Amino acid sequence: MHRSPALTLRTALLSLQALLSCPNPDDPQDGQVAGQYKKAKAEFERTAKFWTEMYAVQKKVDVAAAVKKVRETGNTVEDS
């Protein structure tokens, strides 16, 4: 049976959405995180928020200031 790549991608995205909306700490990928989720949910939520803000939220960049800094110092925009 031939499956469409779009159907496979759709299925993967639906599965990911289900995992994110209803985590299952009794069958975890990471036991330490699952333990925190079960024993200290407020701390878990603070940690999740921190990691999301740190690595998943796009930071606003003052492009003009970043370009000026690159020209002046030779550093990359990520260093600013």
C-alpha positions as CSV (number, residue, x, y, z in Angstrom):
1,M,0.0,0.0,0.0
2,H,1.4,3.4,-1.0
3,R,1.1,6.2,1.6
4,S,1.2,9.8,0.8
5,P,4.1,11.7,2.6
6,A,1.5,14.4,3.5
7,L,-0.6,11.8,5.3
8,T,2.5,10.6,7.2
9,L,3.4,14.1,8.1
10,R,-0.2,14.9,9.2
11,T,-0.2,11.8,11.4
12,A,3.1,12.7,13.0
13,L,1.9,16.3,13.7
14,L,-1.4,15.0,15.2
15,S,0.5,12.6,17.4
16,L,2.8,15.4,18.6
17,Q,-0.2,17.7,19.2
18,A,-1.8,14.9,21.3
19,L,1.4,14.4,23.4
20,L,1.8,18.2,24.0
21,S,-1.9,18.6,25.1
22,C,-2.1,15.5,27.2
23,P,1.4,14.4,28.5
24,N,1.7,10.9,30.0
25,P,4.1,11.0,32.9
26,D,3.7,7.3,33.5
27,D,5.4,6.5,30.1
28,P,8.0,9.3,29.9
29,Q,10.8,10.1,27.5
30,D,12.6,11.7,30.4
31,G,12.1,10.2,33.9
32,Q,13.4,13.2,35.7
33,V,11.0,15.6,33.9
34,A,8.1,13.2,34.5
35,G,8.9,13.0,38.2
36,Q,8.9,16.8,38.5
37,Y,5.6,16.9,36.5
38,K,4.0,14.5,39.0
39,K,5.6,15.8,42.3
40,A,6.0,19.5,41.7
41,K,3.8,20.7,38.9
42,A,4.2,24.4,39.6
43,E,8.0,24.0,39.4
44,F,7.6,21.9,36.2
45,E,5.5,24.7,34.6
46,R,8.0,27.4,35.6
47,T,10.9,25.3,34.2
48,A,8.9,24.6,31.0
49,K,8.1,28.3,30.6
50,F,11.8,29.3,31.1
51,W,13.0,26.8,28.5
52,T,10.3,27.9,26.1
53,E,11.2,31.5,26.4
54,M,14.9,30.8,26.3
55,Y,14.9,28.5,23.2
56,A,11.6,28.6,21.4
57,V,10.4,32.2,21.4
58,Q,11.9,34.4,18.7
59,K,13.7,37.3,20.2
60,K,13.1,40.7,18.8
61,V,16.3,42.1,17.3
62,D,17.0,45.7,16.6
63,V,18.4,45.0,13.1
64,A,20.0,48.4,12.7
65,A,21.9,48.1,16.0
66,A,22.9,44.5,15.2
67,V,24.3,45.5,11.8
68,K,26.1,48.4,13.3
69,K,27.7,46.2,16.0
70,V,28.7,43.6,13.4
71,R,30.4,46.3,11.3
72,E,32.2,47.8,14.3
73,T,33.3,44.6,16.1
74,G,33.2,41.8,13.5
75,N,30.9,39.8,15.8
76,T,27.9,37.9,14.6
77,V,24.3,39.1,15.2
78,E,23.8,36.1,17.5
79,D,26.5,37.5,19.8
80,S,24.5,40.7,20.4
